[in-house]
Amino acid sequence: MNKLRIIALTAVLFSCIQLFAADYNASVFGIKSNGTTLNTTAIQKAIDFIHEKGGGHLHFYVGRYLTGTIELKSNVHVVLHEGAILVGSTNIYDYNIETPNTAFVYAKNADNISITGRGVIDGQGREVAYSLTDQVHKGIITDELKYDRPARRRPKGIYFRECKNVKIEEITIKNAAEWVQVYDQCENLEINKITVDSKAFWNNDGLDIVDCKNVLVANSFIDSSDDAICFKSHDATKMCENVEVRNCVARSSANGIKFGTVTSGGYKNFKIVNNKVYDTYRSAIAILTSDGGVIENIFVDSLFAYNTGNAIFLRIGERWGKRGVGSLNDITIQNMYAEISATKPDAGYPYEGPVEDLPRNISPASIVGLPGHDITNVTLKNVEIVYPGGGNKAYAYRGTKPADLDGIPEMADRYPEFSQWKELPAWGFYVRHVKNLTFENVTLRAKEKDYRPSVVFDDVKGAALKSVEYDFLGKGKKLVKYKSTGIIQK
């Protein structure tokens, strides 16, 4: 059965279940909306009671409901009406910090659950993170500090693990202490019309989909200080599969839409359709397998990126050698427009991406495999990327002679980022260790002179170039082919 039909039928069934579920007002359970009473026990009692009664809706109306960790149970549907705010306690001990995945709203092995309405989940993440850091400094809590940031016990906004038939709709989620929302090994997941506004602290991924099946993310706005929409695979025996992301807007001080990391199992059967990325520090779309995972059948259509650091980054790596090298196959990116910034795209946001990997001129889009592990069957069709140009060899230089190109390190074990090689020898596209590549109606524009050629192919085995336009002001070559065969230009 078509995956969209599966999601649609699941949504209809889910709606029918919700329609006949009982309704409970939060106040019945003594839950206070004054913003100062800690409601953790009362809210959990309400959820447990509704679960034990076979399910129903727990309604929160206008007010501020202060709470620590709450655990959602099967057949319980939280409804946050407009004006209702679930407010996270700023005391780290009000969270489930002894569990592997600390969270404000938590669920495990729960079926038929939802959080809907026009209300807000506010994690007060910066204050929570400071509370945790203070306890670590005082020696009361043991937690690894990285750059004075606790590594493990910061609560996520939402963490659902191994849940089925999950719906998140219309709510606003803000100010998480760590990743904003994580759906891990869930099935039949629908996220629709939500707003994420989380620039409260480091590692604020807006949305993490981990090893999930049958997922629809639609009509949502995500503004986060780390990767906005991120797909991960933490289990080598699992995969993220049958996923659609449609009609979303994303802003990030990292990547807009990213596959990885971690990529242990992999990803297959994705549709990323009609989305926008803006003011994003790293790549608009990054598809990466650096931990042994398989990526296949990824379709990206109508992606529009404005003021971003990089347009496209496809990469095979090998960070953890014991897992072996993954594969990246059958990638289509079409009807894409991107404008690359000459300056820092996320300048002025609360948590900017780091100034790193200098000196370098503006990096090109990149498709980079490894020797003996080609990225295969990549199609770019109707793609336009506008660069600032201005590459200056007096600032940073990478030539195109054999010694120059051979001198570019593979960096197989490096954390994958488009800027990891510092200076690259092209301003438009750098393609290395790739087999069966198609560029059709691809336009690359540079606004100012650049010393580098438009495109460099290094170890490309079969490429069809049709209606490719290189609009630049420099004196360099349009296309440099090195150790490449079967390049057909029309």
C-alpha positions as CSV (number, residue, x, y, z in Angstrom):
1,M,0.0,0.0,0.0
2,N,1.2,3.5,-0.8
3,K,2.8,5.1,2.3
4,L,0.7,8.2,2.0
5,R,-2.5,6.1,2.0
6,I,-1.1,4.3,5.1
7,I,-0.6,7.7,6.9
8,A,-4.0,9.0,5.7
9,L,-5.9,5.8,6.8
10,T,-4.1,5.9,10.1
11,A,-5.0,9.5,10.6
12,V,-8.7,8.7,9.9
13,L,-8.7,5.9,12.4
14,F,-6.9,8.0,14.9
15,S,-9.5,10.8,14.5
16,C,-12.3,8.3,15.0
17,I,-10.7,7.0,18.2
18,Q,-10.3,10.6,19.5
19,L,-13.9,11.5,18.6
20,F,-15.4,9.0,21.0
21,A,-12.8,9.5,23.8
22,A,-13.9,11.1,27.1
23,D,-13.1,14.7,28.0
24,Y,-11.5,15.9,31.2
25,N,-10.8,19.4,32.3
26,A,-7.3,19.7,33.9
27,S,-8.8,21.6,36.9
28,V,-10.8,18.5,37.9
29,F,-7.5,17.0,39.1
30,G,-6.4,20.0,41.1
31,I,-4.1,21.3,38.4
32,K,-3.4,25.0,38.9
33,S,-3.0,27.6,36.1
34,N,-1.3,30.3,38.2
35,G,2.2,29.7,36.9
36,T,3.7,29.2,40.4
37,T,2.1,25.9,41.7
38,L,4.2,22.9,40.7
39,N,1.7,20.6,39.0
40,T,3.9,17.6,38.1
41,T,2.2,15.1,40.4
42,A,-1.4,16.3,39.6
43,I,-0.8,16.3,35.8
44,Q,0.7,12.8,36.0
45,K,-2.3,11.6,38.1
46,A,-4.6,12.9,35.4
47,I,-2.8,11.2,32.6
48,D,-2.6,7.9,34.6
49,F,-6.3,8.1,35.5
50,I,-7.4,8.7,31.9
51,H,-5.2,5.9,30.6
52,E,-6.6,3.5,33.2
53,K,-10.2,4.5,32.2
54,G,-9.4,3.5,28.6
55,G,-8.4,6.9,27.2
56,G,-9.6,10.4,26.7
57,H,-8.7,14.1,26.3
58,L,-7.1,16.2,29.0
59,H,-7.9,19.8,28.3
60,F,-5.8,22.7,29.4
61,Y,-7.4,26.2,29.1
62,V,-5.9,29.7,29.5
63,G,-3.2,29.9,32.1
64,R,0.4,28.9,32.9
65,Y,0.8,25.3,34.2
66,L,4.2,24.8,35.9
67,T,5.5,21.3,35.8
68,G,8.4,19.0,35.6
69,T,8.6,15.7,33.6
70,I,5.2,14.3,32.6
71,E,4.8,10.9,31.0
72,L,2.1,10.4,28.3
73,K,0.3,7.0,28.3
74,S,-1.6,5.1,25.7
75,N,-4.9,6.6,24.5
76,V,-4.3,9.9,26.3
77,H,-4.7,13.1,24.2
78,V,-3.4,16.4,25.7
79,V,-5.3,19.4,24.3
80,L,-3.6,22.8,24.9
81,H,-6.2,25.4,24.0
82,E,-5.2,28.8,22.9
83,G,-3.6,30.7,25.9
84,A,-2.6,27.5,27.7
85,I,1.1,27.2,28.4
86,L,2.8,24.2,29.9
87,V,5.8,25.8,31.6
88,G,8.9,23.8,32.5
89,S,10.2,24.0,36.0
90,T,13.7,25.6,36.3
91,N,14.7,23.1,39.0
92,I,16.7,20.2,37.3
93,Y,15.4,17.8,39.9
94,D,11.9,18.1,38.7
95,Y,12.9,16.1,35.5
96,N,13.5,12.4,34.9
97,I,17.3,13.0,34.8
98,E,18.1,9.4,35.7
99,T,16.5,8.0,32.5
100,P,18.6,7.7,29.3
101,N,16.6,10.4,27.6
102,T,15.6,13.2,29.9
103,A,12.5,15.1,28.7
104,F,9.9,17.6,29.7
105,V,7.1,15.5,28.0
106,Y,8.0,11.8,27.8
107,A,6.4,8.7,26.4
108,K,7.6,5.1,25.8
109,N,5.7,2.2,24.3
110,A,2.6,4.3,24.2
111,D,0.0,4.0,21.4
112,N,-2.6,6.5,20.1
113,I,-1.3,9.6,21.8
114,S,-1.5,13.2,20.8
115,I,-0.7,16.8,21.8
116,T,-2.9,19.2,19.9
117,G,-4.3,22.7,20.1
118,R,-3.0,26.2,19.8
119,G,-1.3,26.3,23.2
120,V,2.4,26.3,24.1
121,I,5.0,24.1,25.6
122,D,7.7,26.3,27.1
123,G,10.7,24.4,28.5
124,Q,12.5,27.5,29.9
125,G,15.5,25.7,28.7
126,R,18.2,28.3,29.3
127,E,17.3,28.5,33.0
128,V,17.1,24.7,33.2
129,A,20.5,24.2,31.6
130,Y,22.0,26.8,34.0
131,S,20.4,25.0,36.9
132,L,22.0,21.7,35.8
133,T,25.4,23.3,35.1
134,D,25.4,24.8,38.6
135,Q,24.8,21.4,40.1
136,V,27.6,19.9,38.1
137,H,30.0,22.6,39.1
138,K,29.1,22.0,42.8
139,G,29.8,18.3,42.4
140,I,26.2,17.2,43.2
141,I,25.5,15.8,39.8
142,T,28.1,14.0,37.7
143,D,27.8,14.9,34.0
144,E,30.4,15.4,31.3
145,L,30.9,19.1,30.5
146,K,31.7,20.0,26.9
147,Y,32.5,23.7,26.6
148,D,30.8,24.1,30.0
149,R,27.7,22.5,28.6
150,P,26.2,19.4,30.3
151,A,26.3,16.6,27.8
152,R,23.5,14.1,28.9
153,R,21.0,15.3,31.5
154,R,19.5,18.4,29.8
155,P,15.8,17.7,29.3
156,K,14.5,17.6,25.7
157,G,11.2,19.3,25.0
158,I,9.5,16.1,23.8
159,Y,10.9,12.6,23.7
160,F,8.7,9.7,22.5
161,R,10.2,6.3,22.1
162,E,8.7,3.2,20.4
163,C,5.2,4.8,20.2
164,K,2.6,4.2,17.5
165,N,-0.1,6.4,16.1
166,V,1.3,9.7,17.3
167,K,-0.2,13.1,16.4
168,I,1.4,16.5,17.2
169,E,-0.7,19.4,15.8
170,E,-0.9,23.2,15.9
171,I,1.0,23.6,19.2
172,T,4.1,25.9,19.7
173,I,7.2,24.3,21.3
174,K,9.8,26.7,22.6
175,N,12.9,27.1,24.7
176,A,14.1,23.5,25.2
177,A,17.3,22.9,27.2
178,E,18.5,20.4,24.5
179,W,16.9,18.9,21.4
180,V,13.4,20.3,21.1
181,Q,11.5,17.2,20.1
182,V,12.7,13.6,19.4
183,Y,10.6,10.8,18.0
184,D,12.6,7.6,18.3
185,Q,11.5,4.3,16.6
186,C,8.0,5.5,16.4
187,E,5.4,4.4,13.7
188,N,2.6,6.3,12.1
189,L,3.7,9.8,13.2
190,E,1.9,13.0,12.0
191,I,3.3,16.4,12.8
192,N,1.2,19.2,11.3
193,K,0.9,23.0,11.7
194,I,3.3,23.3,14.6
195,T,5.7,26.1,15.5
196,V,9.1,25.6,17.0
197,D,10.9,28.6,18.4
198,S,13.9,27.4,20.3
199,K,17.1,29.4,20.5
200,A,17.4,29.0,24.3
201,F,20.6,27.0,24.5
202,W,23.1,24.9,22.5
203,N,22.0,21.7,20.7
204,N,18.5,23.0,20.1
205,D,17.6,20.7,17.2
206,G,14.1,21.7,16.1
207,L,12.9,18.3,15.1
208,D,14.7,14.9,15.3
209,I,13.1,11.9,13.6
210,V,15.1,8.8,14.6
211,D,14.6,5.4,13.0
212,C,10.8,6.0,12.5
213,K,8.4,4.6,10.0
214,N,5.5,6.2,8.2
215,V,6.0,9.9,9.0
216,L,4.4,13.0,7.8
217,V,5.7,16.5,8.7
218,A,3.7,19.3,7.1
219,N,2.8,22.9,7.2
220,S,5.2,23.8,10.1
221,F,7.6,26.5,11.0
222,I,10.8,25.6,12.8
223,D,13.4,28.2,14.1
224,S,16.2,26.6,16.1
225,S,19.8,27.2,17.1
226,D,20.8,23.8,15.8
227,D,19.7,21.6,12.9
228,A,16.1,22.5,12.1
229,I,14.7,19.3,10.6
230,C,17.0,16.4,11.3
231,F,16.7,12.7,10.5
232,K,18.9,10.3,12.6
233,S,19.5,6.6,12.8
234,H,20.9,5.4,16.1
235,D,20.3,1.7,15.8
236,A,22.2,-0.3,13.1
237,T,19.2,-2.7,13.0
238,K,16.7,0.0,12.2
239,M,16.0,2.6,9.5
240,C,14.2,5.8,9.0
241,E,11.8,5.1,6.2
242,N,8.6,6.2,4.4
243,V,8.9,9.9,5.5
244,E,7.4,13.0,3.9
245,V,8.2,16.6,4.7
246,R,6.0,19.1,3.0
247,N,5.2,22.8,3.1
248,C,7.6,23.6,5.9
249,V,9.8,26.7,6.7
250,A,13.0,26.2,8.5
251,R,15.7,28.5,10.0
252,S,18.8,27.3,11.8
253,S,22.2,28.2,13.1
254,A,23.3,24.8,11.7
255,N,21.6,22.9,8.8
256,G,18.1,23.4,7.4
257,I,17.2,19.9,6.5
258,K,19.7,17.2,7.4
259,F,20.1,13.4,7.2
260,G,22.5,12.4,10.0
261,T,24.4,12.3,12.2
262,V,24.2,9.5,13.6
263,T,23.5,7.3,10.6
264,S,23.9,3.7,11.9
265,G,21.0,2.0,10.1
266,G,20.1,4.5,7.5
267,Y,17.2,6.1,5.5
268,K,15.1,5.2,2.6
269,N,12.0,6.3,0.8
270,F,11.8,10.0,1.6
271,K,9.9,12.9,-0.1
272,I,11.0,16.4,0.8
273,V,8.6,18.7,-1.1
274,N,7.9,22.4,-1.2
275,N,10.0,23.7,1.7
276,K,11.8,26.9,2.4
277,V,15.1,27.5,4.3
278,Y,16.4,30.9,5.3
279,D,19.1,32.6,7.5
280,T,20.8,29.2,7.9
281,Y,24.5,28.9,8.8
282,R,25.3,25.6,7.2
283,S,23.6,23.6,4.4
284,A,20.0,24.0,3.1
285,I,20.0,20.3,2.5
286,A,22.6,17.9,3.8
287,I,22.4,14.1,3.1
288,L,25.2,12.3,5.0
289,T,26.2,8.8,5.9
290,S,29.3,8.8,8.1
291,D,28.5,5.9,10.5
292,G,27.9,2.9,8.2
293,G,24.2,3.5,7.3
294,V,22.5,3.1,4.0
295,I,20.7,6.0,2.3
296,E,18.6,5.4,-0.8
297,N,15.6,6.7,-2.7
298,I,15.6,10.3,-1.5
299,F,13.5,12.8,-3.5
300,V,13.8,16.5,-2.9
301,D,11.5,18.8,-4.9
302,S,10.9,22.6,-4.7
303,L,13.3,23.6,-2.0
304,F,13.9,27.3,-1.8
305,A,16.9,28.6,0.3
306,Y,17.7,32.2,1.0
307,N,20.7,33.6,2.9
308,T,22.3,30.3,3.6
309,G,25.9,29.2,4.0
310,N,25.7,26.3,1.6
311,A,23.1,24.8,-0.8
312,I,23.7,21.1,-1.1
313,F,26.1,18.7,0.7
314,L,26.1,15.0,0.0
315,R,28.7,12.9,1.8
316,I,29.9,9.4,2.6
317,G,32.3,9.2,5.6
318,E,33.7,6.7,8.0
319,R,33.8,8.3,11.5
320,W,33.7,4.9,13.4
321,G,35.7,2.4,11.4
322,K,34.3,-0.6,13.2
323,R,30.9,0.0,11.6
324,G,32.3,0.0,8.1
325,V,31.4,2.4,5.2
326,G,27.8,3.2,4.3
327,S,26.3,3.9,1.0
328,L,24.4,6.8,-0.6
329,N,22.3,6.0,-3.7
330,D,19.4,7.3,-5.8
331,I,19.2,10.9,-4.8
332,T,17.1,13.4,-6.8
333,I,17.0,17.1,-6.1
334,Q,14.9,19.1,-8.5
335,N,13.2,22.5,-8.8
336,M,15.6,24.1,-6.3
337,Y,16.7,27.7,-5.9
338,A,19.3,28.8,-3.4
339,E,21.1,32.1,-2.6
340,I,24.4,31.8,-0.8
341,S,25.4,34.5,1.6
342,A,28.7,36.4,1.4
343,T,28.6,36.9,5.2
344,K,27.5,35.0,8.2
345,P,23.9,34.0,7.5
346,D,22.8,33.7,11.1
347,A,24.5,36.8,12.5
348,G,22.6,38.4,15.3
349,Y,20.7,35.3,16.4
350,P,21.0,34.3,20.1
351,Y,23.2,31.3,19.4
352,E,25.2,31.6,16.2
353,G,27.1,28.9,14.4
354,P,30.8,29.1,15.2
355,V,33.4,31.0,13.1
356,E,35.5,28.0,11.9
357,D,37.4,26.4,9.1
358,L,39.2,29.6,8.1
359,P,40.9,30.7,6.0
360,R,38.6,29.8,3.1
361,N,36.6,31.5,0.5
362,I,32.9,30.7,0.1
363,S,32.5,26.9,-0.2
364,P,30.8,25.3,-3.2
365,A,28.0,22.7,-3.1
366,S,29.6,19.3,-2.7
367,I,29.0,15.7,-3.5
368,V,31.8,13.7,-2.0
369,G,32.2,10.0,-1.5
370,L,35.2,7.9,-0.6
371,P,37.7,5.9,-2.7
372,G,36.0,2.7,-3.5
373,H,32.7,3.9,-2.1
374,D,31.1,6.1,-4.7
375,I,27.9,8.1,-4.2
376,T,25.7,6.7,-7.0
377,N,22.8,7.8,-9.1
378,V,22.4,11.4,-8.3
379,T,20.2,13.7,-10.4
380,L,20.0,17.5,-10.1
381,K,17.3,18.9,-12.3
382,N,16.1,22.5,-12.6
383,V,18.5,23.8,-10.0
384,E,19.7,27.4,-9.7
385,I,22.3,28.4,-7.1
386,V,23.4,32.0,-6.8
387,Y,26.8,32.6,-5.2
388,P,28.4,35.9,-4.0
389,G,31.7,34.9,-5.8
390,G,34.6,37.0,-4.8
391,G,37.0,34.0,-4.2
392,N,40.5,35.5,-3.8
393,K,43.6,33.3,-4.1
394,A,45.6,35.8,-2.1
395,Y,43.4,35.0,0.9
396,A,43.1,31.2,0.4
397,Y,44.2,29.1,-2.5
398,R,43.5,25.7,-3.9
399,G,44.6,25.0,-7.4
400,T,43.5,22.5,-10.0
401,K,46.7,20.9,-11.0
402,P,47.0,17.1,-10.2
403,A,49.1,17.8,-7.1
404,D,46.6,20.3,-5.8
405,L,43.6,18.0,-6.3
406,D,45.4,15.0,-4.9
407,G,46.4,17.1,-1.9
408,I,42.7,17.4,-0.8
409,P,42.4,15.0,2.1
410,E,39.6,12.4,2.2
411,M,38.8,13.2,5.9
412,A,36.8,10.0,6.2
413,D,36.8,10.1,10.0
414,R,35.9,13.8,10.3
415,Y,32.5,15.0,11.5
416,P,30.8,15.8,8.2
417,E,30.3,19.5,7.3
418,F,30.5,21.2,4.0
419,S,33.4,23.4,5.2
420,Q,35.6,20.6,6.6
421,W,38.2,20.8,3.7
422,K,38.6,24.6,4.2
423,E,39.4,25.8,0.7
424,L,38.0,23.8,-2.3
425,P,39.0,24.2,-5.9
426,A,35.6,25.2,-7.3
427,W,33.1,28.0,-6.5
428,G,30.0,26.2,-7.8
429,F,30.2,22.4,-7.3
430,Y,32.9,20.1,-6.1
431,V,32.2,16.4,-7.0
432,R,34.5,13.6,-6.0
433,H,34.1,9.8,-5.9
434,V,30.7,9.7,-7.7
435,K,29.2,7.4,-10.2
436,N,26.2,8.1,-12.5
437,L,25.6,11.8,-12.1
438,T,23.0,13.9,-14.0
439,F,23.0,17.7,-14.2
440,E,19.9,18.9,-16.2
441,N,19.0,22.5,-16.5
442,V,21.4,23.5,-13.7
443,T,22.5,27.2,-13.4
444,L,25.4,28.4,-11.3
445,R,25.8,32.1,-10.9
446,A,28.5,34.1,-9.2
447,K,27.9,37.8,-8.6
448,E,31.6,38.7,-8.4
449,K,34.9,37.5,-9.9
450,D,36.2,34.2,-8.5
451,Y,39.6,32.7,-9.2
452,R,38.3,29.2,-9.1
453,P,36.5,27.3,-11.9
454,S,32.8,26.7,-11.7
455,V,32.8,23.0,-11.3
456,V,35.5,20.4,-10.5
457,F,34.9,16.7,-11.1
458,D,37.5,14.4,-9.4
459,D,37.0,10.6,-9.9
460,V,33.6,10.9,-11.5
461,K,32.5,7.8,-13.4
462,G,29.8,8.7,-15.8
463,A,28.1,12.1,-15.8
464,A,25.4,13.5,-18.2
465,L,25.4,17.3,-18.3
466,K,22.5,18.9,-20.2
467,S,21.7,22.6,-20.3
468,V,24.2,23.5,-17.7
469,E,24.9,27.2,-17.4
470,Y,27.9,28.7,-15.7
471,D,27.4,32.4,-15.2
472,F,30.6,33.9,-13.7
473,L,33.0,36.8,-14.1
474,G,36.3,35.0,-13.5
475,K,38.8,33.8,-16.0
476,G,38.9,30.2,-14.8
477,K,37.6,27.2,-16.6
478,K,33.9,26.3,-16.4
479,L,34.5,22.6,-15.8
480,V,37.7,20.8,-14.7
481,K,37.7,17.0,-15.1
482,Y,40.3,15.0,-13.3
483,K,40.5,11.2,-13.2
484,S,37.0,11.2,-14.5
485,T,35.5,9.2,-17.3
486,G,32.2,9.1,-19.3
487,I,31.4,12.8,-19.0
488,I,28.8,13.7,-21.7
489,Q,28.0,17.4,-22.2
490,K,25.0,18.6,-24.3
